[in-house]
Amino acid sequence: MTISLHACQQPATMAAIIEQTGAALSYARLEERSAQLARLLRASLAEGDRIGVLMENCPAYFEVCWAARRAGLRWVPINWHLKPEEVSYVAENSDARVLIASPALAELARAAAAQTPTLEACYSTGASFTDFRNLDEVLAERAWPDFGEEREGSFMFYSSGTTGKPKGILRPLPDAPFGTPLPIEQIMQAMYGFDSDTVFYSPGPLYHAAPLGWTMGAQLHGGTSICSEKFDAERALATIEMYRVTHAQFVPTHLVRMLKLPQEVRERYDCSSLKMVVHAAAPCPPEVKRSMIEWWGPILHEFYGSSEGAGFAAITSQEWLQHPGSVGRIMAGVPHIVDGKGRELAPGEVGELCFEGVERFEYHKDPGKTEEYFDARGWAHTGDLALLDEQGYLYLQGRSSGMIISGGVNIYPQEVENVLAMHPLVADIAVIGIADEDLGEIAQAVVQLRQPAADLEAVTAELKAACQRQLARYKCPRSFRYIDTLPRLPSGKLLHRYLN
């Protein structure tokens, strides 16, 4: 199964469409461009070498990634929200020999490349700019030679860097011919029904693992991937109606924003084409999930996984209604819940989630972090706090680094955030620990309000009361702070370092 086959069987079918502009890429064009670019890259690169990809969500993104995949290369998606020195860090740390950027990011790309002397070539997917050559012109210079059998390349994602510098996840190249489905692509077909009739909508940035992995997976199966330059709740509903979207992927923040649209706006759009909606990346407040199921029907699926590939869990709407708050049963890896000393805990107890039987990888150029991730037993330490119930259902409780210990008692921020996420006054919420002379730490709610409030004391009283109605008093935030916008990545992940 390859894009080459789809290009032969359905050349005019769109492999990718950009939501806002309508810019599109057919399978015939994707096949032609990715094959040409693969030959160009392999003229100077060896199997397993790295290329950096610095582009906004656009059709050319897929030309570049599919070229790397069929050329047996590792492609490194780079977050275009980073500063030049941060982009340079990823490019140099990953050992990228080539950087490919889009004209829309010319200023960032130019500044980053100037700080990265290890780069051997820089290309632009459109008009040339300083030190970046137009790929069309380079491809037209001569007939670039074949390099032999096309072999599967691999993503090389960098962690989001929510608490520090991002880490490169370097895993072995697949020992497989081009077109061999990845495990997640097999799951997409077997569990979620992806095929050549699929119209898949993903508004997330392509430099993140799930949006890029699932959009390319939809293309591997011959479907159409619809991407967004930036998520807008009403526009998302309009896109579902316009393109008769069958499959979609969101993060909980997207679901909250759609739910908070006025009822008349939500009812304006026909979303009946949806067959499957999947969400992941962050815990979803139960009230949010229940409301989405009531709105769209029992088509919501949730999965738990990580860029590192440690374990996989999944749950359907029907299962979730019987086990609210769960992210499902484990489908890959053997789970263990351990305490701070690595001792396994009983069902129902909260501890760090670890997985046995995980494929080894390394954090590139950081053996210390790699050793931290894999313990002496070979178990992968995810850093996620969770519990497993007697039936094997997994419940996430937040990150171990975010747990608040107040007066010797553990407080899990996610539990408090779930209570406040759908409060009518709240646009976004995060709960963090702050220092306290008496208790060591106390919980502070950092709140982004939907509308400016003249009387914050009254707002605080209302939010405190909402917490106290649903939570034990010791879990309730003792401090409230109000800010204009919570610092989140487009993936929905919170940048904790900007809150403390």
N, C-alpha and C positions, 0 to 999 in steps of 0.2 A: 504494500500500500504506500504510494508516494504521491507527491504533488505532480510528478511527471505523468502518472496515470490519469489524474484528474484533468490535467491540461489536454490530454488526448481525448478523453471522454466528454468533457464539458468545458471546452476552452473559454467560452464566453461567460461562464459563471463567475461571479465575483468572489474572490478569496477574502477580500477585506474592503470595508467601507468605513470612512470616517464620519461620525454622526453629524457634526456641525457643518462641514463643508460639502459632504457628499463625494469627496475624492475617493476613488475606488481603484482596485487592483484585480484584474482578471486572473484566472488560473494560467491562461496562455502567457500573459505578461510575467507572472510570478515565476513560471518555469524558465522562460527565456532569460530573464534578468538574473535570477539566482544562479543559473548554470554558468552564465558569462562571468559573473562576479566570483564564483567559486574557482574558475580557472585562473582569473587574475590573481586572486589571493594565494593560491597554491603555487604560483610561479615564483614566489619569494618566501612562502611559509611552509613549514613542515606539519604533518599531522600532529595535532595536539597543541599547536601554537595558539596564542591568544590574540583576539582583536577586541578593541573597545568600541562600544556602540553608544554614541551620545546623540540621541534624537528624541524629539517629541513624538507623540502618537501620530503616525502618518503611514501611508501605504509602503513607503520605501523601507520602513523598519523591518517589514517581513521579507523584503528582497535580501536584505543584509543577513538576517538571522538564518533564513533558509540556505543562503549561500554558504555560511559557516557550517551549518549542520551537514550539508551534503559534501563538504570538503574535509570533514574530519577535524575541524578546528573547534576551539573553545571560544565562545563569544561572551563578552562581559558587558551586560547592560548597565549603563551608568546613569545614576539619578541626575536629571538635568536641573533639579532644584539646588544642587550643591554649588559651593563657591569654586572658583578656578583652582585654588590650591587643594580643595577636597577632590575635585575631578582628577587632578594630577596625581594625587595620592593613590586613587584606585587604579589609574592607568599604569603607574609605575609599579605599584605593589603587585599587580596581577601579571606583570611581565608582558603586557600588551606590546606587540611590535607595530601594530597598525591601529589607528584611530579613525573611525568613520563617523562623521557628524552631518547634521542637516544645516542648511543655510539659516533657518530660523534661530539656531543656537550658535551662530558664527562668532559672536563676541565672546561667549563663554568658552567655546572650543578653541579659539585662537589664543586666549589668555592661558588656558590649561595646557595646551600643547607647548607654549613657550616655556613652561615650567617643567616639562617632561622630556629631558634629553634622550631618554631611552627609546622614544618612538622613532621608527625607521621610515614610516610613510603616513601621511594624513590625507584623507579623501573627503570630499563633500558629495552628498547625494543630489545636489543641484548646482547653482552657480558657484564658481570658485571664489575663495577668499584667501586672505594671507596664509600661506603655507599649506592650504588645503586645495587639492586639485579636484576638478570636476570629474566624477566617475565616468560620465558619458564620454568625455574626451579621452580619458585613459583607456577605456574599453575599445574605443574606435581606433586607437593607434595601430593595433595589429591583431592578428588572430591569436588569442592566448591559447596555449597548448593544453590538451587533455593531461590529466595527472594520474590516470589509472582508475581503478575501481573507486566508486563513491562509497565512503564509509561514514557512519554516524559520528557526528561531533557531539558537543555537550555544552549546556549552559555553564557559566561560571558566575553565579550570583554572589553579590556581596550583601552581608547582613545589613539590616536597615540602619544600624548605628544609632539606635534610640538612646543608648546610655554611654556611648563612646565611639571610637573609630570603627568603621565597618570592617568586617572580616571576610576575606575571600574563601568561598567554599569550593575546594578543589577535590573532585571525585574522579575515579578512573574513567577513561573514555569507554563508551560501549564497544564491545568487540562484536560489531554487527554491521551488516550492509545498510546503506542509506535506505530509509523507509521503514526500518524496524520500529514498531511502536514502543514508546516508553511505557513503564508500568502505569503511570497516570493516564496515558492515552488509551490503554487497554481498559482501564476502569471507566473512562468516559464513554466508551462504546458499550461495555457489558452492563454497567449499572445505570447509566444515565441516558442511553439511547442516542448517542451522537452518530450521525450518518450524513450522507450527501444532501439530505433535505434539511439539515439543521441550519437555523439562523441564530447565531450565538452573539449575545450582547454582553460586553465587558467594559464598563466605564473606567476601570482602573488604569494607572500608568503602566506602560509595557516594560519599564525597567524593574518591575516587581515580579516575583516568581509566578504567582498564580495567574495574573492577567496574561502574561506572555506565554506561559506554559499551556494554558487552556485555549487561548486564541490559536496558537500554532497546532494544538491538538485538534481543534475543530477543523482546521485546514487539512490536517493529515487525513481526516475522515471525509473530506470533500465538501464541508459546509462553508457557510459564509460567516466571517467574523466581523462584527460591528464594534468599532472602538470609539472612544470619546476623547476630545481634547481636554475637557474638564467636566466633572460631574455636575449636573443640575437636575434637581428632583423632577420638576415638571417636564423638562426636555426628555428625561429618561422614559417617562410614560408615553410621550409623543413618539419617541423612537420605537418603542415596543409596538405601538399601534401601526406606525407607518410601514415598518419592514416586516410585520407579522413575525416578530421574534418568537422562537420556540424554546430556546434555552438562554439563561442569563446567569450572571455571576455578580454578586454584590458583597460588600462588607457591611457590618451592622450599622455603621454611621449612615450609609446610603439608605438603608431601610428606615431608620429613624426619620431622616429628612423627607422621605416620601410619605410616611405616615403623618407627618406634621403639616402636610399640605392641607389647605381647606377642603372640606368634604366635596364641595362642588367641583373643585379642580380635579380631585382624584376620580370622580365619577365621569369626567369629561372624556376620558380615554379608554379605549377598548383593549384590554390586556388578555383577552380570552385565547389568544394564540399560544400563550405560554404553556409549555408542557412540564418544564423543570426549571427551578430557580435554586441555585446553590449559593451558600454563603459560608465564609470562613474568615481567617486572618485575625479575628478578635472575638472574645466571648460576646454572645448576643443576649441582651436582657430578655428574660422569659416573656415579659409583657409585650415587648416588641415582636418577638417571634409569633406569639399567639395572635396578635393583631394582624400580622401579615398572612397567616394561615386563614384567618377569617375573611380577609380581603381577597386573596388570590386562590384560596382552596389548598388542599393538602398536597401541594406540588413543591414545597420547600424542602430542600435537602441541605444538610450541614456536614462539613468534614473538618477533621482536625489533622493537621500535618505541619511540616516545617520545611524551610528551604534546605535544611541539612538532611532531610529525608528520614528523620527518626520517627518511625511509627506512623500509622494512619488509622483514623477512626471515622465512621460515617453513621448518619442516622436519617431516617425518613421522617416526614411529618407525622405519619401515623404512630411511629415509635415514640417520637418526641412528645406527643400528646399524652402518652402513657408514662413517659419518663421526662417530665419538663425540666429543662435546664441541662440535660445531658447533651454531649456531642457525639454520643453513640458508642458502639462496640468496636473494639480493636480489630482491624482487618489485616494489619501488617505489623510485625514486631511483637515481642512478648513483653507486656507491660509490668512494671513494678512500681509501687509507691513506697518511697523510703523517707526516713527521717534525716536529720542533719548529720548523723553518723553513718548513713548508708544502710541502716537496718530496715528490713522490709516491714511495712505496717499492715494491719488487718483491714479487711474491707470496711469502707465507711470512714476511715481515718484520712486526714489531709496530710500530704507530704509532697515531696518532689516526684514528678513523673519521670521514670526512666524506661528505656527500652532495651531489651536483649535481642540479639540477632539482627542488628542494624549493619548495613553495608558501611565499611570504614571509609572515611574521607579524612581530609586534613584541612585545617585552617591555614591557608597559604602563608608561608613564612612566619608562622606563629605556633611552634610546637608546644609551647606552654598552654595556650588556649585549647589546642587539640587534646592534650593530656587531661585538662580539666573536664572536657566534654565526655571523654571515655574513661571510665574508672578501671581499676585493676581487673574487674570481671569482664570488661568489654562492654558494659552497659553504657548507653548513651544518656547523659543527663540533660534534659530539655530545659531546665530552669523554670518549668511551669509547675505551679502548685495544683494538685488535683486529688480527687478521690475516685476509687472504683467501688461500686456497690456490689452486693452479693450476686447480682445477675450479670456482672461484667460491664455495666454501663459506666462510662467515664464522665466525670463532672469537673470542669476546670474552675479553679478558685483564684486565678491571677498568676502573676510572676513572683517567684521566690524573692527576687530583689525588691519587689514592691510591698511585701508583707509588712504590716505595721505591728510592732510589739509595744503595747501600751500597758504599763504597770504589770508586765509579765504575761499579758493576755494577747493572743494573736487576733488581729483584725485583718480581714481579707477585703481589699478595696473593691473588688468586683461585686461583692455582695451589696455594698452601699451604692455603687454606681448603678446597679440594676434597679434599685428602688427609685432613683432620681432621674434616670434617663428619659422617661416618658412624662415627667411632670410638666404640666402646661407652661410653667414659667421658664423651663430649662431648654436651652438649645444644645448644650453639650456639657459634659461633666467628667471630672477626674477626681479621684480621692488619693491623697498622698500622705505620708507621715512627715511631721515636722517636730523639731526638738521641743521638749518640755522638761523643765527642771524637776517637777514632781514625778511624772510618769515615764520619763525617758523619751517617749514619743506620744503624740496624739494624732488622730485623724483630722485632716483638713480637706474640706470639699472646695475644689477650684471650679467655679461655675461660670459658664458662658450663658447669659440670659438671652431669651428670644427677643425681648424688647428692653430698652433702657428703663430702669426703675428709679423713681424719685425717692422712694423710701426703702433703702436696702435693709434696714432693721426689720421691717415688716416681711420682706422677702425671706430673710434668714429665719425668722420665726416660723414662717409657713413651711420652709424646707426642713427645718428641724422637726417640726410636728409630723411631716410626711415620713421621715425616717423612723421616728419613735412609734408610729402606728404599725410599722412592719418589722422593726428590728429591735433586738435587745438594746437597752440604753448604752451599754459599754461600746457597742459597735458604731453608734451614731457619731458623726463628726462633731468635734467640739469647737472647730474653727471653720469659718466660711470666708472664701476670698473670691472676688469677682473680677474677671478679666474680659477683654473684648473678644478674643478668639483663642481657643485652646490650640497649642502647637501640635498639630497632627500631620503625619505624612499622608499623601493621597490614598495610601493603603488603609488608612484608619488608625494606624498605630500611633500611640502618643509619644511625643518626644519628652520624656521625663526630665532630661537634663535642663530643660528650659523652664521647669516649674519649681525646682528647688532653690 
